[in-house]
């Protein structure tokens, strides 16, 4: 009788290799014969059970050992080959025979020891993971290669470090790295920029100021070896996450870069590596206090202050020893980006510096809670800043020159901070004598006039576009409106030469006749009349220009088309400044006038500046070519190496023949027309007057073969915001500084009639040009080219009048000039009801933002002069602001 074995099934042997079965449990299909068949009965020999070499469960010892090996092999991801007594891993889905069984996969069976189961034999069942790992190199080889490579890299670093010398020479001008701006003679300085440092010893700098700088710039400074690897990694992460408060360069690195010769400011891996090596070596040769002392004496803080002592005076009007921990924290925060912080604070935005201030105090409290913990919550608003002081650098007319130079350089990538810290030499286009003569001529001719009447001058070399001189005011500190470059006023009749140029370019000649009718009505334009409502009959181009006959130029514009007139004017640089005025919707002023006022553009409804007028007329003085105006010839470093070259684009706008014939007509204006006052004797002069309705804008733009000069005048009056009461003004024509700009409305009002284009502007031009050309060689204009063919729009008189001369007056008496030469007239439509000036006039624009701001969203409103509120013809301010009042 068979006795049940422990763990086995009743009446039978246990499943080979199987686990004890619970009552009612289903037989495992992976143990024993396929399909869960019961195991074969044990072999019998001589009627006795074969029990030799079995474990307590009745299994053979060899089978138990084989199962154990198979289990270990399976856990290790490997198995014994078939035929070696082991059980290999089978493919998923295969039946499994118990090791030692006699079923299909038992011992001696296809899958058992000594036989092959499915997939055995050539190893095709080998796991995929093992197949590709065969090709991986031995880990010992990998480690050996890494060690060799690392040794080579560190060896190269060691050699480079050993060959990097410790700097001994300080940079040239390390104590004064300001720039010098020169007149065009390249010798006479206009101004020296930058503040000399006032060196102080480390013992003079309070510890809380030192700690404030260390807390933000390099917390490990006292203990590091000149570099901070953790700081570099932290800086990288902070930059990526947008929360950077501390730079990757240590104080030692920054000092080395700013103090020693041979370490450039270029951004490159080589420079950074060299800087690191130098910092490490310096850290070994200099005491930490000496490194910090040098650093704090050379670093830039803003407001033109270099070094901690200069910064203390500039921002708090204190010596360094008097600074509080909070003040030290503020100055430490400025080191990161002083130029940007200056700009933001001057605009009333303290958010960035306030955040840096708070970060400095928090870091200080973390470093030394006992000393600085009580300051962590200090209020930024409790800081008492010193009033921004304007350097005498900007005093007088020099400020206007520096203002436009700074703006031009900024447009080319050089900031004011660069100028005050990098030691540049800036060579400008300005002639010192001409600048002084411009001021002298204006003051002489405007003495006694109301201070709200302003004159501007701009002189340009027609060959290259260099601005030789200009006049915008007497003192930039008190009257910082750079009118020659920013004040946009109607060109009036001074625009007519561009219409004539289009006429000549179309193949028509000066000998063409047009009816100088008294009034003309054109599509889309209100009626346009001549000055004094005079009818001239059929006249040629020369007489039409000399007499400034409005109706003739309107008809010429219709023939050649307004877009062609606009093209020539724009290519001559006219109307570009208006693009920065929101009222023009980003359009050039000429395009705006064509779109909005149609034929009014032919008589000068487009708004222009004095420098645009002068540069535009260069096409007549320079054989049809135009060079963009500019004020900088070149910028170099202290050693003379170039930084910026002159930037002047020259283009052919009209043909030399058209330019020569247009100049003939413009000479007639001076010889016997509306600009006769501009005559300066034997020197040939050509030009054109311009006066709009009501004598609000008056111009004379004239030239010799060497110089083109524009003179413009206008009257800008401040009112209360309601426009009902004039405000009291100072000698500069500006209201009290105590009045908020938002409460000021600027209106352009008529000037006395003697200030028309042929009056005061022409007189100023004459006085100035006579003085500045006195020593110039007398050159002649090109002879008349007689370009084009006669194209009459009216029947000419039987005997045309010759070109007028001073002794031959072919013009009828008209206007209010006592029977003399007729004044050029407006012809512009009357102002719309409720308006102070015309919508296309730049003088109508006022805003609450930067220079040239117009009404919000381009809306045309009843307002006054151009520019920032309270600033007729507003200027773009330099940094720092000249008076601290109007940005």
Protein Blocks (a to p, Z undefined) as FASTA:
>chain_A
ZZddehiaehiacdehiacddehiacdfkgcjehhiacdddddehhiacfehiafkopaf
klmmmmmmmmmmmmnopacdehilpacdddehiacddehiabfklghiaklghiacehia
jopmpcfklmmmmmpccfklmmmmmmmmmmmmmmmmmmmmmmpccdfbdcehkloccdcd
ddfkomacfbdcdjddddddfklpcfklmmmmmmmmommlmmmgoiafklmmmmmmmmmn
opafbdfbdfklmmmmmmpghiafbdcfklmmmmmmmmmmmmmmpcfklmmmmmmmmpce
bjhiacjklmmmmmnopafklpcfklmmmmmmmmmmmmlmmmmmmnopaklmmmmmmmmm
mmmmmmmmmlmmmmmmpcfklpccddddddfklgcjllmmmmmmmmmmmmnopafklmmm
nopacddfbdfklmmmmmmmmmmmmgoiafkbccddddddfknopafbdcfbjblklmmc
cfklmmccdfkjmlmmmmmmmmmmnopafkbccdfbfbdcdehiacdddehiiaebjadf
klmmmnopaklmmmmmmmnopklmmmmmmmnopoklmmmpmklnopafklmmmmmnommm
mnopaccdfklmmmmmmmmmngoiacdddfbfbdcdfkopafbdcddddddfbdfklmmm
mmmmmmmmmmmpmklmmpghjaccdddddddehilaccdddddfkbccdddddddddddf
kopaccdddfkopacfkbcfklpccddddddfklgmklmmmmmmmmmmmmmmmmpccddd
dddekgajdddfbdcdfbacddddfklcfbdcedjeoopacdddehiacddehiabdfkl
mklpccfbdehiacehhiacddddedjehiahiacdddddfklpaZZ
